[in-house]
Amino acid sequence: MTGVARPPGPSSLEAFRAIVATRSTDAEFFTRTAARYPRLSYVRLGGEHLYLLAHPELVRTVLVDAGRQTTKSRGLQGAKRILGDGLLTSENELHRRQRRLIQPAFHHERVAGYRAQMAEIAHRRSAEWETGQRVDMVAEMSALTLEVVGRALFGSDLERHFTAVREALGELFAAYNRSFLPWFDLAMRLRTPVARRVAAAKARLDGVVEELIAGHDPGGTDLLATLQQAQISGRQLRDEVMTLLLAGHETTASTLSFAWYLLDRHPDVAGELVCSGEPALVRAVVAETMRLYPPAWVLGRRLTAELRLDGWTLPAGSTCLVSQWVLHRDARFWSDPLEFRPERWIGPDGAFDPDRPGQPRTAYFPFGAGSRICVGESFAWTEATTLLTTLARDWRPRLVPGYELALRPAITLRPAGPLPMILERR
């Protein structure tokens, strides 16, 4: 691709320092780049030609209009080491076939049926909490959402597997940023220390999934039974269960963790949330949480065909990066973009309105956009609002004095460490 004219952008060294050398992908690198190049910029990182899109018009072009001419980028391709060819990483006809198989489990009617089960799980967790107890809210929400996924989608109790899943995910997140390095694939083949840790994490997760499948009744009606009854290979079954297990609980756990952080910082909103019990307000709190702290904070698409953007020709094989973190906080599209204002989502009639803030549609896309939009979006909304409503009726968690939030942006956006809170009963 020599001789190709490219738009200006940050230096490769700046990108390397921000994305790799810090050991945690720097979300602010994307913010700084968008401030300097408010529509489109280019950077080369290793062997990758990266185009950073910072305007909703361009995001729509790549994710929606040209979505069929893209594949997953290097980051999620690297996730195949763990997820295999599950719904999140598969492409083309395999992806379409698996989506058709899985989608019925996430239809609105089915998801509505999960709500009572989610509330019951939250009530049990609430009964286990004690006044004055200090908890890590990230761990609490991760355990809670893992139990929800286990019960609702797999008809299984995953509580005893929580520690194994959490530790394995920690290893995988720590290794994620290194996957951008051009020598990462070689390091994995040479069985370096990081390769051995990734392999051990994968083995722990494989053990959980294998036990889950082996102990399940294939004659049931849950999603796992549907997958077992389908004409797919044992390997494909493993890949789909692994994807649903990890993606199905991690993102919602992050959203809920950030929600508790924001509600502590804005007690007036927390009080109104509990006193009103209005579903619209709870949904607005979750929407605003995902605006400020989107669990899927950046996504990439590799072009399979040449694409014209803003007068520039992006060759096939290039990667387009779009950041929810940037667009969700952009003052061009949001009033008071850094303020936590759930009321921006409430219309004059008191109902939740996703268009109420007035932003372009692809200035807010916490679940992606286009044909690859998250199949579990309805499930995630129901889970987050149900768990938050149920727990907030009884509890008002308070951040430990002196706590300062630090972020760990990797595959998902999450707090960099524990989120220490003291439980106070309402």
Residue pairs with C-beta under 8 A, 6 or more apart in sequence:
1 49
1 315
1 317
4 313
4 315
5 312
5 313
6 42
6 49
6 312
7 37
7 40
7 41
7 42
7 51
7 310
7 312
8 37
8 41
8 42
9 33
9 37
9 41
9 42
9 43
9 52
10 29
10 32
10 33
10 36
10 41
10 43
11 43
12 43
12 44
12 45
14 29
14 43
15 29
15 43
15 45
15 50
16 45
18 25
18 26
18 28
18 29
19 25
19 26
19 29
19 45
19 177
19 180
20 177
20 178
20 180
20 181
23 174
23 177
24 177
24 407
24 408
24 409
24 410
24 416
25 176
25 177
25 298
25 409
25 410
26 409
27 297
27 298
27 323
27 325
27 407
27 409
27 413
30 52
30 298
30 321
30 323
30 325
30 326
31 325
31 326
31 329
33 41
33 43
33 52
33 54
34 52
34 54
34 323
34 326
34 330
37 52
37 54
38 54
38 55
38 332
39 53
39 54
39 55
39 58
39 310
40 51
40 52
40 53
40 54
40 55
40 58
40 309
40 310
40 312
41 51
41 52
41 54
42 49
42 50
42 51
42 52
43 50
43 52
44 50
45 180
46 180
46 181
46 182
47 182
48 74
48 180
48 319
49 315
49 317
49 318
49 319
50 300
50 318
50 319
50 320
50 321
51 309
51 314
51 318
51 319
51 320
51 321
52 321
52 322
52 323
53 59
53 62
53 309
53 320
53 321
53 322
54 323
54 326
54 327
54 330
56 327
56 333
56 359
56 360
56 361
56 362
56 363
57 360
57 362
58 309
58 310
58 322
59 322
59 327
59 362
59 365
59 369
60 361
60 362
60 369
61 307
61 309
62 70
62 301
62 307
62 309
62 320
62 322
63 70
63 301
63 322
63 362
63 365
63 368
63 369
63 370
63 372
64 362
64 369
64 370
66 303
66 305
66 307
67 301
67 370
67 371
67 372
68 371
69 303
69 304
69 305
69 307
70 301
70 302
70 303
70 304
70 320
71 91
71 301
71 302
71 304
72 89
72 91
72 300
72 301
72 302
73 299
73 300
73 301
73 302
73 319
73 320
73 321
74 179
74 180
74 300
74 302
74 319
75 176
75 179
75 180
75 300
75 411
76 88
76 89
76 300
77 89
78 176
78 179
78 184
79 88
79 89
79 411
80 89
81 188
81 198
81 202
82 172
82 198
82 201
82 202
82 205
82 242
82 246
83 89
83 239
83 242
83 243
83 246
84 235
84 236
84 238
84 239
84 242
84 243
85 94
85 236
85 239
86 98
86 239
86 240
86 242
86 243
86 244
87 95
87 98
87 99
87 102
87 240
87 243
87 244
87 375
88 243
88 247
89 243
90 98
90 239
95 372
98 236
98 240
99 375
101 226
101 227
101 230
101 232
102 223
102 226
102 227
102 240
102 244
102 375
103 375
104 110
104 226
105 153
105 222
105 223
105 226
106 375
106 376
106 377
106 378
106 379
107 378
108 378
111 378
111 379
111 382
112 382
114 148
114 152
114 379
114 382
114 383
115 382
115 386
117 148
117 151
117 152
118 148
118 152
118 382
118 383
118 386
118 387
118 390
119 386
119 390
121 144
121 147
121 148
121 151
121 387
122 144
122 386
122 387
122 390
122 391
123 390
125 140
125 144
125 391
126 390
126 391
126 394
126 395
129 135
129 395
129 423
130 423
131 423
131 424
131 425
132 422
132 423
132 424
133 422
133 423
134 400
134 420
134 421
134 422
134 423
135 397
135 420
135 421
135 423
136 418
136 419
136 420
136 421
137 256
137 257
137 260
137 261
137 397
137 419
137 420
137 421
138 253
138 254
138 257
138 414
138 415
138 418
138 419
139 166
139 418
141 252
141 253
141 254
141 256
141 257
141 260
141 387
142 162
142 166
142 249
142 250
142 253
143 159
143 162
144 253
144 256
144 387
145 248
145 249
145 250
145 252
145 253
145 256
145 383
145 387
146 158
146 159
146 161
146 162
146 165
146 245
146 249
146 253
147 157
147 158
147 159
148 249
148 252
148 383
148 387
149 158
149 244
149 245
149 248
149 249
150 156
150 157
150 158
150 159
150 212
151 157
152 222
152 379
153 222
153 223
153 224
153 244
153 248
154 212
154 216
154 222
154 223
154 224
154 241
154 245
155 216
155 217
155 220
155 222
155 224
155 225
156 212
156 215
156 216
156 224
158 165
158 208
158 212
158 245
161 208
161 211
164 204
164 205
164 207
164 208
165 204
165 205
165 208
165 245
165 246
167 201
167 204
168 201
168 202
168 204
168 205
169 201
169 246
169 250
171 197
171 198
171 200
171 201
172 198
172 201
172 411
173 408
173 410
173 411
173 412
173 414
174 197
174 410
175 194
175 197
175 198
176 410
176 411
177 410
178 184
178 187
178 194
181 187
187 194
187 195
188 194
188 195
188 198
189 195
191 199
205 242
205 245
205 246
206 238
206 242
208 245
209 238
209 241
209 242
209 245
210 238
212 224
212 241
212 245
213 224
213 228
213 237
213 238
213 241
216 224
216 225
216 228
217 225
218 225
218 228
218 229
219 225
223 244
224 241
227 237
227 240
227 241
228 237
232 240
244 376
247 376
248 376
248 379
250 295
250 412
250 414
251 295
251 296
251 380
251 412
252 295
252 380
252 383
252 384
252 387
253 414
254 293
254 295
254 412
254 413
254 414
255 286
255 289
255 290
255 293
255 295
255 380
255 384
256 384
256 387
256 388
257 414
257 415
257 419
258 289
258 292
258 293
258 415
259 285
259 286
259 289
259 384
259 388
260 397
260 419
260 421
261 399
261 405
261 415
261 419
262 269
262 285
262 288
262 289
262 292
262 340
263 269
263 270
263 273
263 285
263 392
264 270
264 397
264 398
264 399
264 421
265 340
265 399
266 340
267 396
269 285
269 340
269 342
270 392
270 396
272 281
273 281
273 282
273 285
273 388
273 389
273 392
274 392
274 393
274 396
274 426
277 389
277 393
278 350
279 352
279 385
279 389
280 346
280 350
280 351
280 352
281 342
281 346
282 385
282 388
282 389
283 345
283 352
283 381
283 385
284 342
284 343
284 344
284 345
284 346
284 352
285 342
285 388
286 381
286 384
286 385
286 388
287 342
287 345
287 352
287 354
288 340
288 341
288 342
288 344
288 345
290 328
290 366
291 328
291 329
291 334
291 364
291 366
292 328
292 329
292 338
292 340
293 407
293 413
294 324
294 325
294 328
294 366
294 413
295 366
295 412
295 413
295 414
296 324
296 366
296 367
296 368
296 374
296 412
296 413
297 323
297 324
297 325
297 409
297 412
297 413
298 321
298 322
298 323
298 324
298 325
298 409
299 321
299 322
299 324
299 368
300 319
300 320
300 321
300 322
301 319
301 320
301 322
302 317
302 318
302 319
302 320
303 314
303 315
303 316
303 317
303 318
303 319
303 320
304 316
305 316
306 313
306 314
306 315
306 316
307 313
307 314
308 314
314 320
324 364
324 365
324 366
325 409
325 413
327 333
327 362
327 363
327 364
327 365
328 334
328 337
328 363
328 364
328 366
329 337
329 338
330 337
330 363
331 337
333 359
333 360
333 363
334 344
334 357
334 359
334 363
335 344
335 357
344 356
344 357
345 352
345 353
345 354
345 356
345 357
346 352
346 353
346 356
347 353
347 356
354 364
357 364
361 369
362 369
367 373
367 374
367 377
367 380
368 374
374 380
393 426
394 425
394 426
395 423
395 424
395 425
395 426
396 424
396 425
396 426
397 421
397 422
397 423
397 424
398 421
398 422
398 424
399 419
399 420
399 421
399 422
400 420
400 421
400 422
403 419
403 420
405 415
405 419
406 415
406 416
406 417
407 413
407 414
407 415
407 416
408 414
408 415
408 416
408 417
